[in-house]
Amino acid sequence: MAHNVGGADRIVRIVIGVAGIALPLAGVVPPGIASIISYVVGAIGLGTALISWCPVNAILGVNSCKSAAAKPQGTP
């Protein structure tokens, strides 16, 4: 699995992930479905940032990773 998340994209995902998890814990997001959604968005943000791969980016063909290892085989 090639990396498709890099640089600024990764930083934004980490910030969104931490905020998505911290806001319900701090009581900013009310308990219930809103906090569950916030936790899910936070977990997805952190997960995709930590593994540097996003399935939505892969489907859409988006690659924000500039490393040579992220390029598919056979591309210049």
mmJSON file of the N, C-alpha and C atoms, coordinates in Angstrom:
{"data_MODEL":{"atom_site":{
"group_PDB":["ATOM","ATOM","ATOM","ATOM","ATOM","ATOM","ATOM","ATOM","ATOM","ATOM","ATOM","ATOM","ATOM","ATOM","ATOM","ATOM","ATOM","ATOM","ATOM","ATOM","ATOM","ATOM","ATOM","ATOM","ATOM","ATOM","ATOM","ATOM","ATOM","ATOM","ATOM","ATOM","ATOM","ATOM","ATOM","ATOM","ATOM","ATOM","ATOM","ATOM","ATOM","ATOM","ATOM","ATOM","ATOM","ATOM","ATOM","ATOM","ATOM","ATOM","ATOM","ATOM","ATOM","ATOM","ATOM","ATOM","ATOM","ATOM","ATOM","ATOM","ATOM","ATOM","ATOM","ATOM","ATOM","ATOM","ATOM","ATOM","ATOM","ATOM","ATOM","ATOM","ATOM","ATOM","ATOM","ATOM","ATOM","ATOM","ATOM","ATOM","ATOM","ATOM","ATOM","ATOM","ATOM","ATOM","ATOM","ATOM","ATOM","ATOM","ATOM","ATOM","ATOM","ATOM","ATOM","ATOM","ATOM","ATOM","ATOM","ATOM","ATOM","ATOM","ATOM","ATOM","ATOM","ATOM","ATOM","ATOM","ATOM","ATOM","ATOM","ATOM","ATOM","ATOM","ATOM","ATOM","ATOM","ATOM","ATOM","ATOM","ATOM","ATOM","ATOM","ATOM","ATOM","ATOM","ATOM","ATOM","ATOM","ATOM","ATOM","ATOM","ATOM","ATOM","ATOM","ATOM","ATOM","ATOM","ATOM","ATOM","ATOM","ATOM","ATOM","ATOM","ATOM","ATOM","ATOM","ATOM","ATOM","ATOM","ATOM","ATOM","ATOM","ATOM","ATOM","ATOM","ATOM","ATOM","ATOM","ATOM","ATOM","ATOM","ATOM","ATOM","ATOM","ATOM","ATOM","ATOM","ATOM","ATOM","ATOM","ATOM","ATOM","ATOM","ATOM","ATOM","ATOM","ATOM","ATOM","ATOM","ATOM","ATOM","ATOM","ATOM","ATOM","ATOM","ATOM","ATOM","ATOM","ATOM","ATOM","ATOM","ATOM","ATOM","ATOM","ATOM","ATOM","ATOM","ATOM","ATOM","ATOM","ATOM","ATOM","ATOM","ATOM","ATOM","ATOM","ATOM","ATOM","ATOM","ATOM","ATOM","ATOM","ATOM","ATOM","ATOM","ATOM","ATOM","ATOM","ATOM","ATOM","ATOM","ATOM","ATOM","ATOM","ATOM","ATOM","ATOM"],
"id":[1,2,3,4,5,6,7,8,9,10,11,12,13,14,15,16,17,18,19,20,21,22,23,24,25,26,27,28,29,30,31,32,33,34,35,36,37,38,39,40,41,42,43,44,45,46,47,48,49,50,51,52,53,54,55,56,57,58,59,60,61,62,63,64,65,66,67,68,69,70,71,72,73,74,75,76,77,78,79,80,81,82,83,84,85,86,87,88,89,90,91,92,93,94,95,96,97,98,99,100,101,102,103,104,105,106,107,108,109,110,111,112,113,114,115,116,117,118,119,120,121,122,123,124,125,126,127,128,129,130,131,132,133,134,135,136,137,138,139,140,141,142,143,144,145,146,147,148,149,150,151,152,153,154,155,156,157,158,159,160,161,162,163,164,165,166,167,168,169,170,171,172,173,174,175,176,177,178,179,180,181,182,183,184,185,186,187,188,189,190,191,192,193,194,195,196,197,198,199,200,201,202,203,204,205,206,207,208,209,210,211,212,213,214,215,216,217,218,219,220,221,222,223,224,225,226,227,228],
"type_symbol":["N","C","C","N","C","C","N","C","C","N","C","C","N","C","C","N","C","C","N","C","C","N","C","C","N","C","C","N","C","C","N","C","C","N","C","C","N","C","C","N","C","C","N","C","C","N","C","C","N","C","C","N","C","C","N","C","C","N","C","C","N","C","C","N","C","C","N","C","C","N","C","C","N","C","C","N","C","C","N","C","C","N","C","C","N","C","C","N","C","C","N","C","C","N","C","C","N","C","C","N","C","C","N","C","C","N","C","C","N","C","C","N","C","C","N","C","C","N","C","C","N","C","C","N","C","C","N","C","C","N","C","C","N","C","C","N","C","C","N","C","C","N","C","C","N","C","C","N","C","C","N","C","C","N","C","C","N","C","C","N","C","C","N","C","C","N","C","C","N","C","C","N","C","C","N","C","C","N","C","C","N","C","C","N","C","C","N","C","C","N","C","C","N","C","C","N","C","C","N","C","C","N","C","C","N","C","C","N","C","C","N","C","C","N","C","C","N","C","C","N","C","C","N","C","C","N","C","C"],
"label_atom_id":["N","CA","C","N","CA","C","N","CA","C","N","CA","C","N","CA","C","N","CA","C","N","CA","C","N","CA","C","N","CA","C","N","CA","C","N","CA","C","N","CA","C","N","CA","C","N","CA","C","N","CA","C","N","CA","C","N","CA","C","N","CA","C","N","CA","C","N","CA","C","N","CA","C","N","CA","C","N","CA","C","N","CA","C","N","CA","C","N","CA","C","N","CA","C","N","CA","C","N","CA","C","N","CA","C","N","CA","C","N","CA","C","N","CA","C","N","CA","C","N","CA","C","N","CA","C","N","CA","C","N","CA","C","N","CA","C","N","CA","C","N","CA","C","N","CA","C","N","CA","C","N","CA","C","N","CA","C","N","CA","C","N","CA","C","N","CA","C","N","CA","C","N","CA","C","N","CA","C","N","CA","C","N","CA","C","N","CA","C","N","CA","C","N","CA","C","N","CA","C","N","CA","C","N","CA","C","N","CA","C","N","CA","C","N","CA","C","N","CA","C","N","CA","C","N","CA","C","N","CA","C","N","CA","C","N","CA","C","N","CA","C","N","CA","C","N","CA","C","N","CA","C","N","CA","C","N","CA","C","N","CA","C","N","CA","C"],
"label_alt_id":[null,null,null,null,null,null,null,null,null,null,null,null,null,null,null,null,null,null,null,null,null,null,null,null,null,null,null,null,null,null,null,null,null,null,null,null,null,null,null,null,null,null,null,null,null,null,null,null,null,null,null,null,null,null,null,null,null,null,null,null,null,null,null,null,null,null,null,null,null,null,null,null,null,null,null,null,null,null,null,null,null,null,null,null,null,null,null,null,null,null,null,null,null,null,null,null,null,null,null,null,null,null,null,null,null,null,null,null,null,null,null,null,null,null,null,null,null,null,null,null,null,null,null,null,null,null,null,null,null,null,null,null,null,null,null,null,null,null,null,null,null,null,null,null,null,null,null,null,null,null,null,null,null,null,null,null,null,null,null,null,null,null,null,null,null,null,null,null,null,null,null,null,null,null,null,null,null,null,null,null,null,null,null,null,null,null,null,null,null,null,null,null,null,null,null,null,null,null,null,null,null,null,null,null,null,null,null,null,null,null,null,null,null,null,null,null,null,null,null,null,null,null,null,null,null,null,null,null],
"label_comp_id":["MET","MET","MET","ALA","ALA","ALA","HIS","HIS","HIS","ASN","ASN","ASN","VAL","VAL","VAL","GLY","GLY","GLY","GLY","GLY","GLY","ALA","ALA","ALA","ASP","ASP","ASP","ARG","ARG","ARG","ILE","ILE","ILE","VAL","VAL","VAL","ARG","ARG","ARG","ILE","ILE","ILE","VAL","VAL","VAL","ILE","ILE","ILE","GLY","GLY","GLY","VAL","VAL","VAL","ALA","ALA","ALA","GLY","GLY","GLY","ILE","ILE","ILE","ALA","ALA","ALA","LEU","LEU","LEU","PRO","PRO","PRO","LEU","LEU","LEU","ALA","ALA","ALA","GLY","GLY","GLY","VAL","VAL","VAL","VAL","VAL","VAL","PRO","PRO","PRO","PRO","PRO","PRO","GLY","GLY","GLY","ILE","ILE","ILE","ALA","ALA","ALA","SER","SER","SER","ILE","ILE","ILE","ILE","ILE","ILE","SER","SER","SER","TYR","TYR","TYR","VAL","VAL","VAL","VAL","VAL","VAL","GLY","GLY","GLY","ALA","ALA","ALA","ILE","ILE","ILE","GLY","GLY","GLY","LEU","LEU","LEU","GLY","GLY","GLY","THR","THR","THR","ALA","ALA","ALA","LEU","LEU","LEU","ILE","ILE","ILE","SER","SER","SER","TRP","TRP","TRP","CYS","CYS","CYS","PRO","PRO","PRO","VAL","VAL","VAL","ASN","ASN","ASN","ALA","ALA","ALA","ILE","ILE","ILE","LEU","LEU","LEU","GLY","GLY","GLY","VAL","VAL","VAL","ASN","ASN","ASN","SER","SER","SER","CYS","CYS","CYS","LYS","LYS","LYS","SER","SER","SER","ALA","ALA","ALA","ALA","ALA","ALA","ALA","ALA","ALA","LYS","LYS","LYS","PRO","PRO","PRO","GLN","GLN","GLN","GLY","GLY","GLY","THR","THR","THR","PRO","PRO","PRO"],
"label_asym_id":["A","A","A","A","A","A","A","A","A","A","A","A","A","A","A","A","A","A","A","A","A","A","A","A","A","A","A","A","A","A","A","A","A","A","A","A","A","A","A","A","A","A","A","A","A","A","A","A","A","A","A","A","A","A","A","A","A","A","A","A","A","A","A","A","A","A","A","A","A","A","A","A","A","A","A","A","A","A","A","A","A","A","A","A","A","A","A","A","A","A","A","A","A","A","A","A","A","A","A","A","A","A","A","A","A","A","A","A","A","A","A","A","A","A","A","A","A","A","A","A","A","A","A","A","A","A","A","A","A","A","A","A","A","A","A","A","A","A","A","A","A","A","A","A","A","A","A","A","A","A","A","A","A","A","A","A","A","A","A","A","A","A","A","A","A","A","A","A","A","A","A","A","A","A","A","A","A","A","A","A","A","A","A","A","A","A","A","A","A","A","A","A","A","A","A","A","A","A","A","A","A","A","A","A","A","A","A","A","A","A","A","A","A","A","A","A","A","A","A","A","A","A","A","A","A","A","A","A"],
"label_entity_id":["1","1","1","1","1","1","1","1","1","1","1","1","1","1","1","1","1","1","1","1","1","1","1","1","1","1","1","1","1","1","1","1","1","1","1","1","1","1","1","1","1","1","1","1","1","1","1","1","1","1","1","1","1","1","1","1","1","1","1","1","1","1","1","1","1","1","1","1","1","1","1","1","1","1","1","1","1","1","1","1","1","1","1","1","1","1","1","1","1","1","1","1","1","1","1","1","1","1","1","1","1","1","1","1","1","1","1","1","1","1","1","1","1","1","1","1","1","1","1","1","1","1","1","1","1","1","1","1","1","1","1","1","1","1","1","1","1","1","1","1","1","1","1","1","1","1","1","1","1","1","1","1","1","1","1","1","1","1","1","1","1","1","1","1","1","1","1","1","1","1","1","1","1","1","1","1","1","1","1","1","1","1","1","1","1","1","1","1","1","1","1","1","1","1","1","1","1","1","1","1","1","1","1","1","1","1","1","1","1","1","1","1","1","1","1","1","1","1","1","1","1","1","1","1","1","1","1","1"],
"label_seq_id":[1,1,1,2,2,2,3,3,3,4,4,4,5,5,5,6,6,6,7,7,7,8,8,8,9,9,9,10,10,10,11,11,11,12,12,12,13,13,13,14,14,14,15,15,15,16,16,16,17,17,17,18,18,18,19,19,19,20,20,20,21,21,21,22,22,22,23,23,23,24,24,24,25,25,25,26,26,26,27,27,27,28,28,28,29,29,29,30,30,30,31,31,31,32,32,32,33,33,33,34,34,34,35,35,35,36,36,36,37,37,37,38,38,38,39,39,39,40,40,40,41,41,41,42,42,42,43,43,43,44,44,44,45,45,45,46,46,46,47,47,47,48,48,48,49,49,49,50,50,50,51,51,51,52,52,52,53,53,53,54,54,54,55,55,55,56,56,56,57,57,57,58,58,58,59,59,59,60,60,60,61,61,61,62,62,62,63,63,63,64,64,64,65,65,65,66,66,66,67,67,67,68,68,68,69,69,69,70,70,70,71,71,71,72,72,72,73,73,73,74,74,74,75,75,75,76,76,76],
"pdbx_PDB_ins_code":[null,null,null,null,null,null,null,null,null,null,null,null,null,null,null,null,null,null,null,null,null,null,null,null,null,null,null,null,null,null,null,null,null,null,null,null,null,null,null,null,null,null,null,null,null,null,null,null,null,null,null,null,null,null,null,null,null,null,null,null,null,null,null,null,null,null,null,null,null,null,null,null,null,null,null,null,null,null,null,null,null,null,null,null,null,null,null,null,null,null,null,null,null,null,null,null,null,null,null,null,null,null,null,null,null,null,null,null,null,null,null,null,null,null,null,null,null,null,null,null,null,null,null,null,null,null,null,null,null,null,null,null,null,null,null,null,null,null,null,null,null,null,null,null,null,null,null,null,null,null,null,null,null,null,null,null,null,null,null,null,null,null,null,null,null,null,null,null,null,null,null,null,null,null,null,null,null,null,null,null,null,null,null,null,null,null,null,null,null,null,null,null,null,null,null,null,null,null,null,null,null,null,null,null,null,null,null,null,null,null,null,null,null,null,null,null,null,null,null,null,null,null,null,null,null,null,null,null],
"Cartn_x":[0.855,0.0,0.905,0.81,1.612,1.01,1.866,1.404,0.754,-0.332,-0.97,-1.356,-0.864,-1.102,0.256,0.553,1.84,1.81,2.862,3.074,1.959,1.489,0.469,-0.831,-1.147,-2.353,-2.323,-1.177,-1.024,-1.207,-0.631,-0.753,-2.203,-2.914,-4.337,-5.134,-4.842,-5.556,-5.275,-4.046,-3.71,-4.455,-4.48,-5.183,-6.678,-7.275,-8.699,-8.951,-8.05,-8.203,-8.152,-7.163,-7.033,-8.231,-8.64,-9.794,-11.066,-11.228,-12.42,-12.545,-11.416,-11.439,-11.475,-10.771,-10.675,-11.95,-12.64,-13.816,-14.92,-15.293,-16.308,-15.799,-14.512,-13.955,-13.962,-13.797,-13.801,-15.211,-16.219,-17.6,-18.076,-17.273,-17.666,-18.755,-18.622,-19.627,-20.588,-21.893,-22.837,-22.834,-23.129,-23.173,-24.269,-24.074,-25.058,-24.454,-25.281,-24.852,-23.769,-23.819,-22.806,-21.418,-21.332,-20.028,-19.537,-20.442,-20.051,-19.489,-20.166,-19.682,-18.319,-18.156,-16.888,-15.765,-16.035,-15.036,-14.67,-15.656,-15.406,-14.56,-14.936,-14.163,-12.735,-12.595,-11.265,-10.431,-11.043,-10.316,-9.895,-10.775,-10.44,-9.316,-9.402,-8.354,-7.003,-6.968,-5.702,-5.21,-6.11,-5.706,-5.095,-5.742,-5.202,-3.897,-3.744,-2.488,-1.361,-1.654,-0.611,-0.122,-1.009,-0.574,-0.259,-0.482,-0.201,-0.916,-2.081,-2.872,-4.342,-5.041,-6.469,-7.202,-8.19,-8.909,-9.664,-10.174,-10.878,-9.89,-8.695,-7.675,-7.31,-7.218,-6.871,-7.946,-9.213,-10.315,-10.323,-10.079,-10.112,-8.806,-7.769,-6.479,-5.689,-5.982,-5.292,-4.074,-2.934,-1.719,-1.017,-1.013,-0.349,1.035,1.457,2.764,3.784,4.878,5.869,7.02,7.05,8.19,8.173,9.348,9.466,8.814,8.782,8.199,6.677,6.072,4.619,4.158,5.081,4.689,4.469,3.425,3.191,4.297,4.458,5.469,5.24,6.329,6.242,5.984,5.87,5.67,7.009,7.25,8.547,8.713],
"Cartn_y":[-1.167,0.0,1.234,2.029,3.241,4.371,5.235,6.385,7.393,8.001,9.051,10.264,10.323,11.463,11.948,13.2,13.701,15.186,15.652,17.071,17.752,18.855,19.676,18.902,18.008,17.188,16.361,15.816,15.015,15.851,17.054,17.946,18.329,18.656,19.015,17.843,16.637,15.459,15.2,15.44,15.26,16.274,17.533,18.576,18.261,17.883,17.525,16.302,15.333,14.126,14.407,15.179,15.511,16.339,17.31,18.136,17.295,16.374,15.534,14.645,14.274,13.441,14.299,15.434,16.267,17.063,17.525,18.377,17.681,16.434,15.788,15.512,15.211,14.96,16.218,17.378,18.649,19.163,18.5,18.904,19.973,20.295,21.307,20.765,19.499,18.839,18.114,18.326,17.685,16.162,15.463,14.0,13.531,12.351,11.793,11.572,11.686,11.385,12.356,13.616,14.599,14.196,13.718,13.314,12.031,11.135,9.914,10.267,11.164,11.604,12.276,13.085,13.764,12.754,11.736,10.687,9.938,9.614,8.877,9.711,10.983,11.87,12.016,12.154,12.263,11.015,9.855,8.601,8.386,8.721,8.578,9.542,10.774,11.754,11.312,10.873,10.401,9.136,8.225,6.965,7.169,7.984,8.216,8.997,9.876,10.618,9.697,8.806,7.934,6.902,6.382,5.389,6.015,7.315,8.075,7.509,6.978,6.437,6.684,7.163,7.443,6.726,5.891,5.182,6.115,7.238,8.178,8.798,9.168,9.686,8.64,7.393,6.322,6.169,6.226,6.094,7.268,8.48,9.673,9.923,9.159,9.331,10.528,10.981,12.123,11.622,12.3,11.93,13.2,13.485,14.678,14.354,13.116,12.673,12.883,13.572,13.916,12.913,11.9,10.979,10.069,9.614,8.724,7.382,6.958,5.667,5.674,6.86,6.938,6.782,6.929,6.832,5.373,5.1,3.717,3.257,1.966,1.387,1.857,2.183,2.528,3.988,4.847,6.266,6.978,7.967,8.671,9.551],
"Cartn_z":[0.0,0.0,0.0,-1.052,-1.18,-0.359,0.13,0.902,-0.037,0.408,-0.389,0.457,1.693,2.581,3.07,2.839,3.276,3.575,4.2,4.463,5.222,4.646,5.293,5.484,4.555,4.653,5.942,6.25,7.464,8.722,8.718,9.881,10.109,9.03,9.15,9.707,9.233,9.727,11.208,11.651,13.065,13.916,13.474,14.232,14.315,13.184,13.178,14.052,13.993,14.797,16.287,16.706,18.125,18.585,17.766,18.128,18.198,17.252,17.233,18.45,19.017,20.22,21.487,21.477,22.682,22.974,21.939,22.178,22.977,22.667,23.511,24.928,25.045,26.375,27.233,26.591,27.313,27.573,27.005,27.216,26.247,25.228,24.245,23.324,22.952,22.12,23.058,22.915,23.833,23.692,24.781,24.714,23.759,23.24,22.318,20.959,19.94,18.583,18.113,18.554,18.14,18.636,19.861,20.374,19.696,19.37,18.657,17.283,16.587,15.271,15.416,16.446,16.676,16.933,17.741,18.002,16.715,15.902,14.656,13.698,13.53,12.649,13.177,14.482,15.083,14.88,15.077,14.909,13.452,12.524,11.105,10.736,11.214,10.934,11.456,12.711,13.284,12.604,12.321,11.687,10.319,9.497,8.153,8.207,9.189,9.326,9.789,10.709,11.251,10.247,9.408,8.423,7.067,6.934,5.696,4.475,4.68,3.573,3.845,2.819,2.933,1.806,2.127,1.072,0.123,0.627,-0.243,-1.234,-0.761,-1.67,-2.726,-2.325,-3.267,-4.339,-3.942,-4.901,-5.881,-5.354,-6.195,-6.944,-6.616,-7.272,-6.766,-5.565,-4.971,-4.204,-4.384,-3.677,-3.236,-1.939,-1.424,-0.878,-1.014,-0.541,-1.653,-1.344,-2.356,-2.449,-1.597,-1.597,-2.825,-3.219,-4.381,-4.1,-2.843,-2.497,-2.691,-2.705,-2.845,-4.285,-5.235,-6.641,-7.035,-7.792,-8.237,-9.188,-9.298,-10.193,-11.612,-12.314,-13.724,-14.023,-12.987,-13.253,-13.147,-13.972,-13.952,-12.743],
"occupancy":[1.0,1.0,1.0,1.0,1.0,1.0,1.0,1.0,1.0,1.0,1.0,1.0,1.0,1.0,1.0,1.0,1.0,1.0,1.0,1.0,1.0,1.0,1.0,1.0,1.0,1.0,1.0,1.0,1.0,1.0,1.0,1.0,1.0,1.0,1.0,1.0,1.0,1.0,1.0,1.0,1.0,1.0,1.0,1.0,1.0,1.0,1.0,1.0,1.0,1.0,1.0,1.0,1.0,1.0,1.0,1.0,1.0,1.0,1.0,1.0,1.0,1.0,1.0,1.0,1.0,1.0,1.0,1.0,1.0,1.0,1.0,1.0,1.0,1.0,1.0,1.0,1.0,1.0,1.0,1.0,1.0,1.0,1.0,1.0,1.0,1.0,1.0,1.0,1.0,1.0,1.0,1.0,1.0,1.0,1.0,1.0,1.0,1.0,1.0,1.0,1.0,1.0,1.0,1.0,1.0,1.0,1.0,1.0,1.0,1.0,1.0,1.0,1.0,1.0,1.0,1.0,1.0,1.0,1.0,1.0,1.0,1.0,1.0,1.0,1.0,1.0,1.0,1.0,1.0,1.0,1.0,1.0,1.0,1.0,1.0,1.0,1.0,1.0,1.0,1.0,1.0,1.0,1.0,1.0,1.0,1.0,1.0,1.0,1.0,1.0,1.0,1.0,1.0,1.0,1.0,1.0,1.0,1.0,1.0,1.0,1.0,1.0,1.0,1.0,1.0,1.0,1.0,1.0,1.0,1.0,1.0,1.0,1.0,1.0,1.0,1.0,1.0,1.0,1.0,1.0,1.0,1.0,1.0,1.0,1.0,1.0,1.0,1.0,1.0,1.0,1.0,1.0,1.0,1.0,1.0,1.0,1.0,1.0,1.0,1.0,1.0,1.0,1.0,1.0,1.0,1.0,1.0,1.0,1.0,1.0,1.0,1.0,1.0,1.0,1.0,1.0,1.0,1.0,1.0,1.0,1.0,1.0,1.0,1.0,1.0,1.0,1.0,1.0],
"B_iso_or_equiv":[0.0,0.0,0.0,0.0,0.0,0.0,0.0,0.0,0.0,0.0,0.0,0.0,0.0,0.0,0.0,0.0,0.0,0.0,0.0,0.0,0.0,0.0,0.0,0.0,0.0,0.0,0.0,0.0,0.0,0.0,0.0,0.0,0.0,0.0,0.0,0.0,0.0,0.0,0.0,0.0,0.0,0.0,0.0,0.0,0.0,0.0,0.0,0.0,0.0,0.0,0.0,0.0,0.0,0.0,0.0,0.0,0.0,0.0,0.0,0.0,0.0,0.0,0.0,0.0,0.0,0.0,0.0,0.0,0.0,0.0,0.0,0.0,0.0,0.0,0.0,0.0,0.0,0.0,0.0,0.0,0.0,0.0,0.0,0.0,0.0,0.0,0.0,0.0,0.0,0.0,0.0,0.0,0.0,0.0,0.0,0.0,0.0,0.0,0.0,0.0,0.0,0.0,0.0,0.0,0.0,0.0,0.0,0.0,0.0,0.0,0.0,0.0,0.0,0.0,0.0,0.0,0.0,0.0,0.0,0.0,0.0,0.0,0.0,0.0,0.0,0.0,0.0,0.0,0.0,0.0,0.0,0.0,0.0,0.0,0.0,0.0,0.0,0.0,0.0,0.0,0.0,0.0,0.0,0.0,0.0,0.0,0.0,0.0,0.0,0.0,0.0,0.0,0.0,0.0,0.0,0.0,0.0,0.0,0.0,0.0,0.0,0.0,0.0,0.0,0.0,0.0,0.0,0.0,0.0,0.0,0.0,0.0,0.0,0.0,0.0,0.0,0.0,0.0,0.0,0.0,0.0,0.0,0.0,0.0,0.0,0.0,0.0,0.0,0.0,0.0,0.0,0.0,0.0,0.0,0.0,0.0,0.0,0.0,0.0,0.0,0.0,0.0,0.0,0.0,0.0,0.0,0.0,0.0,0.0,0.0,0.0,0.0,0.0,0.0,0.0,0.0,0.0,0.0,0.0,0.0,0.0,0.0,0.0,0.0,0.0,0.0,0.0,0.0],
"pdbx_formal_charge":[null,null,null,null,null,null,null,null,null,null,null,null,null,null,null,null,null,null,null,null,null,null,null,null,null,null,null,null,null,null,null,null,null,null,null,null,null,null,null,null,null,null,null,null,null,null,null,null,null,null,null,null,null,null,null,null,null,null,null,null,null,null,null,null,null,null,null,null,null,null,null,null,null,null,null,null,null,null,null,null,null,null,null,null,null,null,null,null,null,null,null,null,null,null,null,null,null,null,null,null,null,null,null,null,null,null,null,null,null,null,null,null,null,null,null,null,null,null,null,null,null,null,null,null,null,null,null,null,null,null,null,null,null,null,null,null,null,null,null,null,null,null,null,null,null,null,null,null,null,null,null,null,null,null,null,null,null,null,null,null,null,null,null,null,null,null,null,null,null,null,null,null,null,null,null,null,null,null,null,null,null,null,null,null,null,null,null,null,null,null,null,null,null,null,null,null,null,null,null,null,null,null,null,null,null,null,null,null,null,null,null,null,null,null,null,null,null,null,null,null,null,null,null,null,null,null,null,null],
"auth_seq_id":[1,1,1,2,2,2,3,3,3,4,4,4,5,5,5,6,6,6,7,7,7,8,8,8,9,9,9,10,10,10,11,11,11,12,12,12,13,13,13,14,14,14,15,15,15,16,16,16,17,17,17,18,18,18,19,19,19,20,20,20,21,21,21,22,22,22,23,23,23,24,24,24,25,25,25,26,26,26,27,27,27,28,28,28,29,29,29,30,30,30,31,31,31,32,32,32,33,33,33,34,34,34,35,35,35,36,36,36,37,37,37,38,38,38,39,39,39,40,40,40,41,41,41,42,42,42,43,43,43,44,44,44,45,45,45,46,46,46,47,47,47,48,48,48,49,49,49,50,50,50,51,51,51,52,52,52,53,53,53,54,54,54,55,55,55,56,56,56,57,57,57,58,58,58,59,59,59,60,60,60,61,61,61,62,62,62,63,63,63,64,64,64,65,65,65,66,66,66,67,67,67,68,68,68,69,69,69,70,70,70,71,71,71,72,72,72,73,73,73,74,74,74,75,75,75,76,76,76],
"auth_comp_id":["MET","MET","MET","ALA","ALA","ALA","HIS","HIS","HIS","ASN","ASN","ASN","VAL","VAL","VAL","GLY","GLY","GLY","GLY","GLY","GLY","ALA","ALA","ALA","ASP","ASP","ASP","ARG","ARG","ARG","ILE","ILE","ILE","VAL","VAL","VAL","ARG","ARG","ARG","ILE","ILE","ILE","VAL","VAL","VAL","ILE","ILE","ILE","GLY","GLY","GLY","VAL","VAL","VAL","ALA","ALA","ALA","GLY","GLY","GLY","ILE","ILE","ILE","ALA","ALA","ALA","LEU","LEU","LEU","PRO","PRO","PRO","LEU","LEU","LEU","ALA","ALA","ALA","GLY","GLY","GLY","VAL","VAL","VAL","VAL","VAL","VAL","PRO","PRO","PRO","PRO","PRO","PRO","GLY","GLY","GLY","ILE","ILE","ILE","ALA","ALA","ALA","SER","SER","SER","ILE","ILE","ILE","ILE","ILE","ILE","SER","SER","SER","TYR","TYR","TYR","VAL","VAL","VAL","VAL","VAL","VAL","GLY","GLY","GLY","ALA","ALA","ALA","ILE","ILE","ILE","GLY","GLY","GLY","LEU","LEU","LEU","GLY","GLY","GLY","THR","THR","THR","ALA","ALA","ALA","LEU","LEU","LEU","ILE","ILE","ILE","SER","SER","SER","TRP","TRP","TRP","CYS","CYS","CYS","PRO","PRO","PRO","VAL","VAL","VAL","ASN","ASN","ASN","ALA","ALA","ALA","ILE","ILE","ILE","LEU","LEU","LEU","GLY","GLY","GLY","VAL","VAL","VAL","ASN","ASN","ASN","SER","SER","SER","CYS","CYS","CYS","LYS","LYS","LYS","SER","SER","SER","ALA","ALA","ALA","ALA","ALA","ALA","ALA","ALA","ALA","LYS","LYS","LYS","PRO","PRO","PRO","GLN","GLN","GLN","GLY","GLY","GLY","THR","THR","THR","PRO","PRO","PRO"],
"auth_asym_id":["A","A","A","A","A","A","A","A","A","A","A","A","A","A","A","A","A","A","A","A","A","A","A","A","A","A","A","A","A","A","A","A","A","A","A","A","A","A","A","A","A","A","A","A","A","A","A","A","A","A","A","A","A","A","A","A","A","A","A","A","A","A","A","A","A","A","A","A","A","A","A","A","A","A","A","A","A","A","A","A","A","A","A","A","A","A","A","A","A","A","A","A","A","A","A","A","A","A","A","A","A","A","A","A","A","A","A","A","A","A","A","A","A","A","A","A","A","A","A","A","A","A","A","A","A","A","A","A","A","A","A","A","A","A","A","A","A","A","A","A","A","A","A","A","A","A","A","A","A","A","A","A","A","A","A","A","A","A","A","A","A","A","A","A","A","A","A","A","A","A","A","A","A","A","A","A","A","A","A","A","A","A","A","A","A","A","A","A","A","A","A","A","A","A","A","A","A","A","A","A","A","A","A","A","A","A","A","A","A","A","A","A","A","A","A","A","A","A","A","A","A","A","A","A","A","A","A","A"],
"auth_atom_id":["N","CA","C","N","CA","C","N","CA","C","N","CA","C","N","CA","C","N","CA","C","N","CA","C","N","CA","C","N","CA","C","N","CA","C","N","CA","C","N","CA","C","N","CA","C","N","CA","C","N","CA","C","N","CA","C","N","CA","C","N","CA","C","N","CA","C","N","CA","C","N","CA","C","N","CA","C","N","CA","C","N","CA","C","N","CA","C","N","CA","C","N","CA","C","N","CA","C","N","CA","C","N","CA","C","N","CA","C","N","CA","C","N","CA","C","N","CA","C","N","CA","C","N","CA","C","N","CA","C","N","CA","C","N","CA","C","N","CA","C","N","CA","C","N","CA","C","N","CA","C","N","CA","C","N","CA","C","N","CA","C","N","CA","C","N","CA","C","N","CA","C","N","CA","C","N","CA","C","N","CA","C","N","CA","C","N","CA","C","N","CA","C","N","CA","C","N","CA","C","N","CA","C","N","CA","C","N","CA","C","N","CA","C","N","CA","C","N","CA","C","N","CA","C","N","CA","C","N","CA","C","N","CA","C","N","CA","C","N","CA","C","N","CA","C","N","CA","C","N","CA","C","N","CA","C","N","CA","C","N","CA","C","N","CA","C"],
"pdbx_PDB_model_num":[1,1,1,1,1,1,1,1,1,1,1,1,1,1,1,1,1,1,1,1,1,1,1,1,1,1,1,1,1,1,1,1,1,1,1,1,1,1,1,1,1,1,1,1,1,1,1,1,1,1,1,1,1,1,1,1,1,1,1,1,1,1,1,1,1,1,1,1,1,1,1,1,1,1,1,1,1,1,1,1,1,1,1,1,1,1,1,1,1,1,1,1,1,1,1,1,1,1,1,1,1,1,1,1,1,1,1,1,1,1,1,1,1,1,1,1,1,1,1,1,1,1,1,1,1,1,1,1,1,1,1,1,1,1,1,1,1,1,1,1,1,1,1,1,1,1,1,1,1,1,1,1,1,1,1,1,1,1,1,1,1,1,1,1,1,1,1,1,1,1,1,1,1,1,1,1,1,1,1,1,1,1,1,1,1,1,1,1,1,1,1,1,1,1,1,1,1,1,1,1,1,1,1,1,1,1,1,1,1,1,1,1,1,1,1,1,1,1,1,1,1,1,1,1,1,1,1,1]
}}}
